[in-house]
């Protein structure tokens, strides 16, 4: 995801994302943070990437099984570090901390909300899937997904506007 695209987005916008996203949940975030602290080479180039907080289920008759979002706040401790490393966007569900909102604003990133409870539907928007790193983590491995018209809502835009401020205040 590039800077120009991110700049056009506003909190509350509905978007259809197409391109590459990488999944990463709790254990992958922990492992990446340790690698970064130890100055190890990361298995995935994070610059410009979108991270999807998701642990997909095994595929049935599709490319991927159910792949709904997981609660984003569990990744809040790692998010500022990943944004500093070049991540441009995150996809998940739920609220984020004030520190994450500030980090998104400072690094001109974006936080997307995916529809919760729609994992089977979302799997139909994935056209390719493969393990990118940490295969030993099973569903918490990092997967490389190619998505087409993946439905999202902008939760935090690069100016720090937050959808929960709009709908809860």
Secondary structure, DSSP 8 states (H G I E B T S, - for coil): --HHHHHT--TT-EEEEEEEEEE--HHHHHHHHHHHHTT---SS--TT-EEE-------SSSSSS-----BGGGGHHHHHHHHHTT--EEEEBS---HHHHHHHHHTT-EEEEE-TT-HHHHHTTEEEEEEEE-GGGGGGSEEEEEEEEEEEEEEE-TT--BHHHHHH-
